[in-house]
Amino acid sequence: MELQYVGKSVERTDVTRKVTGALRFADDMVMPGMLYAKLCRSEYAHARIGNIDVKKAKSLPGVVDVITGYDLPKPGPMFGPVSQDQPLLATGKVKFHGEPLAVVLSDEEEVAEAAVKLILAEYSALPHITTIEAALKDDAPLIHDELPGPSCSSNIHSAYEYKWGDVETAKKDCTHHFINTYEFPMIHHSTIEPFCVLAYPEDGGVVIKSPIQHPFVLRRVVAVALGLSLSKVRVVPTDIGGGFGGKGYSKYEPLVAYLALRTGRPVKLALTMNDGFFTSRRLSCRAQISTGFDASGCLVYQDVVADYLIGAYADAAPRVVAKAGYLGLCGPYRIPNARITAKAIYSNTVPATAMRGFGMPQMVWAIESQMNEASQFLGLDTLAIRLKNLPDKGEALVPGDTPVDGDWKQGVQRAADLLGWNTPKAKNTGRGIAIGIKNPIPCAVSNALVKLHADDSVTVSIGTTEMGQGARTVMAQIAAEQLGVAISNVTVIMGDTGAVPFDLCTAASRSTVSMGNAVIYACQDVLSQLREMAHELKLFDRSETVEISGGLVKGCNQVISYPDLLKQYLGFSQGEVVGRGVFKGTKGTGTSLGGMTDFWEIIFQAAEVQIDTQTGKVTVTKFVNVSDLGKAINPLQAKAQEEGGSVMGMGHTLLEQMIYDDSGKLQNGSPLDYRIPTTLDVPSALISDFLENQDGPGPYGAKGLGESGAIAPAPAIADAVRDAVGVKIKDLPLTAEKVWKALQSLKK
């Protein structure tokens, strides 16, 4: 039967509000009696905090209070989604340049800003760490010497080891070995909407309004930090003006919630875009990788040590390291012997957190670059070496986990064909190809409530948040298709922890599969109840087949609409039918991450570049994305997700890096100094295509996508640069200066 909404590029439900400016973001919110909060930040990367003089700031007319870490309850509240290692305000010592150590509260925002400049803090500088090498030295200064556990004796927060086969024996028997080190820099999320949070006390608890991706995670973190029950913390996500992972986990919400409870008034903290550079970043990484091949070009082993620099506090970074390490053994390839040690390492830099790809852009940069390196020596082009080593559908990827769920050779070949892999090239033009892969969160729970009202309209209540990816539209499409109602009759309520059922998070490209299935189950529950109502009313004989479609309940001789059925069954009050759906991933006792992978998110990317040999400038002229998504629920939205992701990936490939000076200060913490791609950097030919074999576990055979576009541009573009001019670069970004210097070294 022809689907009415699923598989169609249905117009986004929020499009009118966005283009007219009617959409309200967090910074648009005001409340009666609201206080404005502004932060005083550390000037040092690592220092003991001495006296903080707030007298002048407090005496400024309009200032209600100035609070430092010394004014917080003892012991001071600590927060974090993985480790409770971050204070609301720095106490004892500051651990990174820009760390908040005081907050001003005022009835007027301008007064609060002026008062911050009057705060005088005394510091005693300590040795600082901004690199992996410095953090791992035997005599390195300890960043968290005050915490219990391993951090008292080293800067390694945690280490994760995964392995299968026998790597040491494989090394002895292997024909060809390739050993390299690849480096990936610190990257800022660069969202257009700065961080903002508003909190106010309510019923003995607190309400938090924030552009948060994971409201139920935030609820837990705030409750633990402030000693509240979950029922006393309500999180209401606002529309998100760009997140990319940077707004996934708690940042300033615990502090603002505390201030609201302390003052008994609404408190709002709105940051500038510059402040965002002191708030979150992507993990930087150094991957040392040893790979072995046999004489025919088949992989024999891979041995990896991946060091991730996570910043001054853990945030979600240890989970990023653990999850990326799991696939860092093998990427998308068939490898019989594999081993990886992945470490999360503290430093005196901005705390790192999730970012589009969740640690896999760093690993894929190393794995795919290693494949490209080996191909040259083995006499295989970079397409051929991948076709030789990709597993077939149904074959094991990670032992004990979900088998390969797609035709990956079809995907990489299509990407090459769309690029024009074997067609003639102009001078200084090169082509490269790479594969990006990641896995979603295992064993994650999503709940959905679907209400069919007496007038044929529908309300879908879910914990998923809308952050520009189009989840609100996709869930409306699924519900409308399942219930046979007009999509204009479907309203989707999202995120509010006081109004919607639990959902783990909006991350890992999991929403369409996990929440989409939960919505389907809730709709099926509604349809089952309608069928039972019809039987109870004796409208149909229980022996006959009752079909429900197009808003009608149909038997052999009778048809009744939803509104008429509810009226007959429920009487004058009419009421509504409420369906509940739950999706949870499969637990797996043999998997290192605690559950089976629901689907493998995989993308095949190919790039064509031109090099200006006089300047070293790399111009991407053509870029191809081919995504294995099973079924596109909304093709236009899916295409936009992959194209946006690939341009973001081009940013960290060619332009982006956060730079710290010798004193540990961030040097390019502003949109003027930190360069991201503009429209002028987007390739003139940007092509997105899909493999739609309807073989995914999600609605109508869907798999997830959204992050994958950002995962593999770097190795594809770097390989194209090598193909064009013979330059091999192993540390990102591929700036014009770096390429030019490499070209000069070839001439010597």
C-alpha positions in Angstrom: 0.0 0.0 0.0 1.2 3.5 -0.9 2.5 5.3 2.2 0.9 8.8 2.6 3.5 10.5 4.8 6.5 8.3 5.5 9.1 8.5 2.7 7.8 12.0 1.7 9.6 15.3 2.2 6.8 16.7 4.4 7.2 20.3 5.3 8.8 20.8 8.7 6.2 21.6 11.4 8.2 24.5 12.8 9.2 26.1 9.4 6.8 29.1 9.6 7.8 30.0 13.1 11.5 29.8 12.1 11.3 31.9 9.0 9.1 34.5 10.5 11.2 34.9 13.7 8.3 33.7 15.9 10.3 30.9 17.4 11.3 31.7 21.0 14.7 30.7 22.1 16.0 30.6 25.7 17.3 34.2 25.6 13.9 35.5 24.6 12.5 34.4 28.0 11.7 36.9 30.7 9.8 36.6 34.0 8.6 39.0 36.6 11.2 39.6 39.3 13.9 37.9 37.2 17.6 38.4 38.2 20.3 38.5 35.6 23.5 36.5 36.3 26.9 37.2 34.9 30.1 35.3 35.4 33.6 36.4 36.5 36.1 34.0 34.9 39.6 33.0 35.7 42.6 34.7 34.0 44.8 31.6 34.7 44.8 28.1 33.3 45.9 26.6 36.7 46.2 28.5 39.9 45.4 28.6 43.6 42.6 31.1 44.3 43.5 33.6 46.9 41.2 36.5 48.1 38.3 37.5 45.9 37.5 41.1 46.5 33.8 41.7 45.6 33.2 44.9 47.7 33.2 47.3 44.7 31.0 45.0 42.7 28.5 44.6 45.6 28.3 48.3 46.1 27.3 49.1 42.6 23.7 50.3 42.6 21.4 47.6 41.2 23.6 44.7 42.3 21.6 42.2 44.4 24.4 39.8 45.3 27.9 38.6 44.3 28.6 35.0 45.1 31.9 33.2 45.0 32.9 29.6 45.6 33.6 30.5 49.2 29.9 31.4 49.7 28.6 28.0 48.6 27.5 25.3 51.0 30.3 23.1 52.5 31.1 20.7 51.0 30.5 22.5 47.8 27.9 21.0 45.3 29.6 19.1 42.5 28.1 17.9 39.2 28.8 15.9 36.1 27.0 13.3 34.0 29.8 10.7 34.5 31.9 11.9 37.4 30.8 14.5 40.0 34.1 16.4 39.6 33.0 19.9 38.6 32.1 22.6 41.1 29.4 25.2 40.5 32.1 27.8 40.9 35.8 27.2 41.2 36.9 26.6 44.8 40.5 26.1 46.0 42.0 26.4 42.6 41.0 27.2 39.0 41.7 24.4 36.4 41.3 26.2 33.1 41.5 29.6 31.6 37.9 31.0 31.6 36.6 28.9 34.5 33.9 30.7 36.5 34.8 31.7 40.0 32.2 34.3 40.9 28.7 35.3 39.7 26.9 38.6 39.9 23.1 38.9 40.3 21.3 42.1 39.4 17.9 43.3 38.3 19.5 44.8 35.2 21.7 42.9 32.8 23.9 45.9 32.1 24.6 46.4 35.8 25.6 42.8 36.2 28.0 43.1 33.3 29.6 46.2 34.8 29.9 44.7 38.3 31.8 41.6 37.0 34.6 44.0 35.8 34.9 45.3 39.4 35.7 41.9 40.9 39.4 41.5 41.9 40.8 38.0 42.3 44.2 37.0 43.6 45.9 33.9 42.2 49.0 31.8 42.9 50.0 30.3 39.5 50.5 26.6 39.2 52.1 24.6 36.4 49.6 23.9 33.7 48.9 21.2 31.1 47.5 21.8 27.6 48.9 18.8 25.7 48.7 15.0 25.9 52.5 14.7 26.1 52.6 17.1 29.2 49.7 15.3 30.9 51.3 11.9 30.6 54.7 12.8 31.9 55.8 11.0 35.1 56.3 14.3 36.9 53.2 16.0 35.4 51.4 18.4 37.8 48.1 16.7 38.9 45.0 18.5 38.0 42.6 16.7 40.4 44.9 15.8 43.3 41.9 16.6 45.6 39.6 13.9 44.2 39.5 10.3 45.4 40.5 7.5 43.0 43.1 7.3 40.2 43.3 11.0 39.6 45.1 11.5 42.8 48.2 9.8 41.3 47.8 10.6 37.5 45.9 12.7 35.0 44.3 9.7 33.5 40.6 9.8 34.4 39.9 6.4 32.9 41.2 3.9 30.4 39.3 1.3 28.3 40.8 -1.8 26.6 39.0 -3.9 24.0 40.5 -6.8 22.1 39.9 -10.0 20.2 42.1 -12.5 18.5 45.8 -12.6 19.2 47.5 -9.4 18.1 51.0 -10.4 19.2 51.1 -13.6 17.3 49.5 -11.9 14.3 52.3 -9.3 14.3 54.9 -12.1 14.1 53.2 -13.8 11.2 52.2 -10.7 9.3 53.7 -9.7 5.9 53.3 -5.9 5.9 53.2 -3.5 8.9 52.2 0.1 8.9 52.8 2.2 12.0 51.7 5.8 12.2 50.5 8.5 14.6 47.6 10.8 13.7 46.5 13.9 15.6 43.1 15.5 15.8 42.8 19.1 17.3 40.4 20.6 19.9 37.3 21.8 18.1 34.6 24.2 19.2 30.9 23.5 18.5 30.3 27.0 17.1 26.5 27.1 17.6 24.8 30.3 16.5 22.8 30.3 19.7 24.9 31.0 22.8 24.3 29.1 26.0 21.4 30.4 28.1 19.5 29.0 31.0 16.6 30.3 33.2 15.6 28.7 36.4 12.9 29.5 39.0 11.7 27.9 42.3 8.4 26.0 42.2 6.7 23.8 44.8 9.8 23.2 46.9 11.8 22.4 43.8 13.2 24.1 40.7 12.2 24.5 37.1 15.0 24.8 34.5 14.4 26.1 31.0 17.4 25.5 28.8 18.3 24.5 25.2 19.3 21.1 26.5 19.4 18.0 24.3 19.0 15.5 27.1 16.5 16.9 29.6 16.2 13.7 31.7 20.0 13.5 32.1 20.0 17.1 33.2 17.2 16.4 35.7 19.3 13.6 37.3 22.5 15.7 37.4 20.9 18.7 39.0 19.0 16.6 41.5 22.2 14.8 42.6 24.2 18.0 42.8 21.6 20.0 44.8 20.3 17.1 46.9 16.8 17.1 45.5 14.5 14.3 44.5 13.9 13.8 40.8 10.3 14.9 41.2 11.5 18.3 42.5 13.5 19.1 39.3 11.6 19.9 36.2 13.5 20.5 33.0 11.7 22.3 30.1 13.9 22.3 27.0 13.6 25.4 24.8 14.0 25.4 21.0 17.7 24.8 20.3 19.6 27.2 18.0 22.3 24.6 17.2 23.6 22.0 19.6 25.8 19.4 17.9 26.4 17.7 21.3 27.6 20.9 23.1 24.2 21.3 24.7 23.8 17.7 25.5 24.9 17.7 29.1 24.8 20.1 32.1 27.0 23.2 31.9 25.6 26.1 33.9 22.2 24.7 34.8 23.2 23.4 38.2 24.6 26.8 39.2 21.5 28.7 38.0 19.2 26.3 39.7 21.1 26.8 42.9 20.9 30.5 42.5 17.1 30.4 41.9 16.6 28.3 45.1 19.0 30.5 47.1 17.3 33.8 46.1 13.8 32.5 45.7 13.6 34.4 42.4 13.9 33.5 38.7 17.5 33.7 37.6 18.7 33.9 34.0 22.2 33.4 32.7 22.9 34.3 29.1 26.3 33.9 27.6 28.0 35.6 24.7 29.3 33.6 21.7 32.8 34.3 23.1 31.8 32.7 26.5 30.9 29.6 24.6 34.6 29.0 23.9 35.1 28.6 27.7 32.2 26.2 28.0 32.6 23.2 25.7 34.7 21.6 22.9 35.3 18.4 21.1 37.9 16.0 22.5 41.3 16.3 20.8 43.1 13.0 20.2 46.4 11.4 19.4 46.1 7.9 17.9 49.1 5.6 17.6 48.1 2.9 15.2 49.9 -0.3 14.0 48.2 -2.2 11.2 49.1 -5.4 9.4 48.2 -6.8 6.0 48.9 -10.0 4.2 50.4 -10.1 0.8 47.0 -9.9 -0.9 46.0 -6.7 0.9 43.7 -8.3 3.5 43.8 -6.9 7.1 45.5 -9.2 9.6 45.6 -7.1 12.8 45.2 -3.6 14.2 46.8 -2.4 17.4 45.8 1.1 18.6 46.6 3.4 21.5 44.2 6.4 21.5 44.8 9.2 23.9 42.0 11.7 24.2 42.5 15.1 26.0 39.2 15.7 27.9 39.9 19.0 29.6 39.7 20.1 33.2 36.5 18.2 34.0 35.1 14.9 32.8 31.7 16.1 31.5 30.6 13.3 29.1 34.1 12.8 27.7 34.8 9.4 29.3 31.7 7.9 27.7 33.0 9.4 24.4 36.3 7.7 24.8 34.8 4.4 25.9 32.3 4.2 23.0 34.7 5.4 20.3 37.3 3.0 21.5 34.9 0.1 21.0 34.8 0.7 17.2 38.3 2.1 17.2 39.6 -1.5 16.9 38.3 -2.1 13.5 36.2 0.7 12.0 34.0 -0.8 9.3 36.5 -3.6 8.4 37.0 -7.3 8.8 39.9 -7.6 11.2 40.6 -11.0 12.8 43.0 -9.7 15.5 42.5 -6.3 17.2 43.4 -4.4 20.3 42.9 -0.9 21.5 43.6 1.1 24.7 41.7 4.3 24.8 42.5 6.8 27.6 40.6 9.9 28.9 43.1 12.4 30.1 42.6 15.5 32.1 44.2 18.8 31.1 44.0 22.5 32.0 41.8 23.3 29.0 38.1 23.8 28.4 36.1 20.7 29.4 35.4 18.5 26.4 32.0 16.8 25.7 30.0 15.1 23.1 30.2 16.5 19.5 28.7 15.2 16.3 30.2 11.7 15.8 30.9 11.1 19.6 34.6 10.4 19.3 34.5 8.6 16.0 35.8 11.5 13.7 39.0 11.2 15.7 39.3 7.4 15.3 38.1 7.3 11.7 40.7 10.0 10.8 43.4 7.5 12.0 41.8 4.2 10.7 41.0 5.5 7.3 44.3 7.4 6.9 46.0 4.1 7.7 44.1 2.3 5.0 45.1 5.0 2.5 48.7 4.8 3.6 48.7 1.0 3.2 47.1 1.1 -0.2 50.0 3.0 -1.8 52.5 0.4 -0.7 50.3 -2.6 -1.5 49.6 -1.4 -5.0 45.9 -1.0 -4.5 43.9 2.1 -5.0 42.0 3.4 -2.0 38.7 2.1 -3.3 40.0 -1.3 -4.0 41.6 -1.8 -0.6 38.2 -1.0 1.0 36.2 -3.3 -1.2 38.7 -6.1 -0.3 38.3 -5.6 3.5 34.7 -4.7 4.0 32.6 -7.5 5.6 29.5 -8.8 3.8 26.0 -8.3 5.1 25.3 -10.7 8.0 29.0 -11.1 8.8 30.4 -10.3 12.2 32.0 -6.9 12.7 32.7 -6.8 16.5 32.6 -10.4 17.8 29.4 -11.0 19.9 27.7 -7.8 18.6 25.1 -7.2 15.9 26.2 -8.5 12.5 26.7 -6.2 9.6 23.3 -4.9 8.7 23.8 -3.5 5.2 25.5 -3.9 1.9 28.6 -1.8 2.6 30.4 -2.6 -0.6 27.5 -1.3 -2.6 27.7 2.0 -0.6 31.4 2.6 -1.1 31.2 1.8 -4.8 28.2 4.1 -5.3 30.1 7.0 -3.6 33.1 6.4 -6.0 30.8 6.3 -9.0 29.0 9.5 -8.0 32.4 11.2 -7.6 33.6 10.0 -11.0 36.4 7.9 -9.5 38.1 6.8 -12.8 37.4 9.9 -15.0 40.2 12.2 -16.1 41.5 14.8 -13.7 42.9 18.3 -14.1 46.4 19.2 -12.9 46.7 19.4 -9.1 43.3 17.8 -8.7 42.9 14.7 -6.6 40.3 12.3 -5.4 39.9 10.5 -2.1 37.4 8.2 -0.4 36.7 7.2 3.2 34.1 5.4 5.3 32.6 6.8 8.5 31.0 4.5 11.1 29.6 4.7 14.6 27.2 2.8 16.9 24.3 4.2 18.9 23.9 4.0 22.6 23.2 0.4 23.5 20.3 -0.6 25.7 18.7 2.8 25.7 15.1 3.3 26.7 12.5 5.5 24.9 8.9 5.9 26.0 6.0 7.5 24.0 2.4 8.4 24.8 0.0 8.9 21.9 -3.5 10.4 22.6 -6.3 10.0 20.1 -8.8 12.7 20.9 -12.5 12.7 20.2 -12.2 15.0 17.2 -9.8 12.8 15.3 -6.7 14.9 16.4 -3.7 13.3 18.0 -1.1 14.4 20.6 2.2 12.6 20.7 4.2 13.1 24.0 7.9 12.2 23.8 11.1 13.0 25.6 13.0 13.7 22.4 14.1 17.3 21.8 14.0 19.3 18.6 17.4 20.7 17.9 17.1 21.3 14.2 17.3 17.7 13.1 13.5 17.6 12.3 12.5 15.0 15.0 9.2 16.8 15.6 8.2 16.4 12.0 9.4 12.8 11.7 7.4 11.7 14.7 4.3 13.4 13.4 4.8 11.6 10.1 5.1 8.3 11.8 2.0 8.8 14.0 -0.1 10.1 11.1 0.9 7.1 9.0 0.2 4.6 11.7 -3.2 6.1 12.8 -4.4 7.1 9.3 -5.0 10.7 10.3 -4.0 14.0 8.6 -0.5 15.1 9.6 -2.0 18.6 10.3 -4.0 16.9 13.0 -0.9 15.7 14.9 0.7 17.8 17.7 4.0 16.7 19.1 4.9 17.7 22.7 8.6 17.2 23.4 11.1 17.2 26.2 9.3 18.6 29.2 10.2 16.2 32.0 7.1 17.2 33.9 4.8 16.4 31.0 6.3 13.6 28.8 7.6 10.1 29.6 11.2 9.2 30.0 13.6 9.1 27.1 17.3 8.6 27.7 18.6 11.3 25.4 18.5 12.9 22.0 21.8 11.7 20.7 23.7 8.9 18.9 21.4 9.3 15.9 19.0 7.1 17.8 15.7 9.1 17.8 14.2 7.9 14.6 14.9 4.2 15.5 14.3 4.2 19.3 11.7 6.9 19.7 10.2 6.2 16.3 9.5 2.6 17.4 8.1 3.7 20.7 5.7 6.0 18.8 4.7 3.1 16.6 4.1 0.8 19.6 1.9 3.6 21.2 -0.1 4.0 18.0 -0.6 0.2 17.8 -1.8 0.3 21.4 -4.4 3.0 20.4 -5.5 0.9 17.4 -5.8 -2.2 19.6 -8.0 -0.3 22.1 -10.2 1.0 19.2 -10.7 -2.6 17.9 -11.7 -3.7 21.4 -14.1 -0.9 21.8 -15.8 -1.8 18.5 -16.1 -5.4 19.7 -17.5 -4.4 23.1 -20.2 -2.3 21.3 -20.9 -5.4 19.2 -20.4 -3.4 16.0 -18.5 -6.3 14.6 -18.4 -10.0 15.3 -15.2 -11.1 17.0 -14.7 -13.7 14.4 -14.5 -11.2 11.5 -11.4 -9.3 10.5 -11.5 -5.7 11.6 -9.4 -3.4 9.5 -8.4 0.1 10.8 -7.0 2.6 8.3 -7.6 6.1 7.1 -9.3 7.1 10.4 -11.9 4.4 10.0 -12.7 1.1 11.7 -14.0 -1.3 9.1 -15.7 -4.7 9.3 -17.5 -6.8 6.7 -20.6 -4.8 6.6 -20.0 -1.7 8.7 -17.6 1.3 8.8 -17.3 3.8 11.7 -15.0 6.8 12.1 -12.8 7.3 15.1 -15.0 10.2 16.5 -18.2 8.3 16.1 -16.7 5.2 17.8 -15.4 7.2 20.8 -18.8 9.0 21.1 -20.7 5.7 21.1 -18.2 4.0 23.5 -17.5 6.9 25.9 -20.8 8.7 25.7 -21.3 12.5 25.9 -18.0 13.1 27.6 -16.2 11.5 24.6 -12.8 11.4 26.2 -9.7 10.1 24.4 -7.7 6.9 23.9 -4.2 6.8 25.3 -1.6 4.5 24.0 1.8 3.7 25.5 4.9 2.5 23.7 8.3 1.5 25.0 11.4 0.7 23.1 14.6 -0.5 24.7 17.7 -1.9 23.1 18.7 -5.5 23.5 20.9 -6.3 26.5 24.0 -8.3 25.6 26.1 -10.1 28.2 28.9 -10.6 25.7 29.3 -7.0 24.6 31.7 -4.6 26.2 29.3 -1.7 26.3 26.5 -3.6 28.0 24.1 -4.0 25.1 23.8 -4.9 21.5 24.2 -2.3 18.8 20.7 -1.5 17.3 22.2 -0.5 14.0 25.5 0.5 12.5 25.4 4.1 11.4 27.7 4.2 8.3 28.4 6.6 5.5 30.6 6.5 2.4 32.2 9.8 1.5 34.3 10.8 -1.5 36.0 14.1 -2.2 37.6 15.9 -5.1 40.0 18.7 -4.4 42.1 21.3 -6.2 45.4 22.5 -4.7 46.8 26.0 -5.3 50.5 25.0 -5.2 51.6 28.7 -4.8 49.7 29.1 -1.5 48.8 25.5 -0.4 45.1 26.3 -0.3 42.9 23.3 -0.6 39.5 23.8 -2.3 37.0 21.0 -2.2 35.3 21.1 -5.6 33.0 18.0 -5.2 31.9 16.0 -2.2 29.7 12.9 -2.1 27.7 11.4 0.8 26.1 8.0 0.5 24.3 6.9 3.7 23.0 3.5 4.5 19.8 4.6 6.3 17.4 1.7 5.5 14.5 4.0 4.8 14.3 7.8 4.7 11.3 8.9 6.7 11.7 12.4 5.4 14.3 12.4 2.5 14.8 16.2 2.3 15.5 16.4 6.1 17.9 13.4 5.8 19.7 15.0 2.9 20.1 18.3 4.9 21.4 16.4 7.9 24.2 14.7 5.9 25.1 17.8 4.0 25.3 19.9 7.1 27.4 17.2 8.8 29.8 17.0 5.9 30.4 20.8 5.8 31.0 20.6 9.6 33.5 17.9 8.9 35.2 20.0 6.3 35.6 22.7 9.0 37.7 20.5 11.3 39.5 19.1 8.3 40.7 22.4 6.7 40.2 25.3 9.2 39.3 24.7 12.8 41.4 24.3 15.9 41.4 25.8 19.4 44.9 27.3 20.1 46.4 27.7 23.6 49.5 29.7 24.2 52.4 28.9 26.5 50.6 30.4 29.5 47.6 28.1 28.9 45.3 30.8 27.7 43.0 30.3 24.8 44.1 32.5 21.9 41.3 32.3 19.4 38.2 32.2 21.6 35.9 34.3 19.4 33.9 33.9 16.2 36.3 36.4 14.6 39.5 34.4 15.4 38.1 30.9 15.2 37.4 30.1 11.6 34.5 27.8 10.5 33.3 27.2 6.9 31.2 29.8 5.2 29.0 29.4 2.2 32.2 30.2 0.1 33.8 27.0 1.4 30.9 24.7 0.5 31.8 22.6 -2.6 30.0 23.7 -5.8 29.0 20.0 -6.2 27.6 18.6 -2.9 25.8 15.3 -3.6 23.9 13.2 -1.1 22.4 9.8 -1.8 21.0 6.9 0.2 20.9 3.2 0.4 17.3 2.4 1.1 17.1 -1.4 1.5 14.5 -1.1 4.4 16.8 -3.4 6.4 17.0 -1.4 9.6 15.4 -2.0 13.0 13.5 1.3 13.0 10.1 2.3 11.6 9.6 1.1 8.0 13.1 -0.4 8.0 14.9 2.9 9.0 18.3 3.3 10.6 19.7 6.4 12.2 21.7 9.1 10.6 22.6 12.7 11.3 26.0 12.4 12.9 27.6 10.4 10.1 28.1 13.2 7.7 30.8 14.7 10.0 32.8 11.6 10.6 34.9 10.9 7.5 35.5 14.1 5.5 39.0 14.4 6.9 40.5 11.2 5.6 38.7 11.5 2.3 40.0 15.1 1.7 43.5 14.2 3.0 43.7 11.3 0.6 42.5 13.6 -2.2 45.3 16.1 -1.3 47.8 13.2 -1.5 46.4 12.1 -4.8 46.7 15.6 -6.2 50.2 16.7 -5.1 51.8 13.8 -3.2 51.6 15.5 0.2 50.8 13.3 3.3 49.7 15.1 6.4 48.9 13.3 9.6 47.8 16.1 11.9 44.7 18.2 11.3 43.7 20.8 10.1 45.0 20.8 6.6 45.6 24.5 6.6 47.1 26.2 3.5 50.3 27.0 5.5 50.7 23.3 6.5 50.1 22.1 2.9 52.5 24.7 1.4 55.2 23.7 3.8 54.8 20.1 3.0 55.0 20.9 -0.7 58.2 22.8 -0.1 59.7 19.8 1.7 59.0 17.6 -1.3 61.2 19.9 -3.5 64.2 19.4 -1.3 
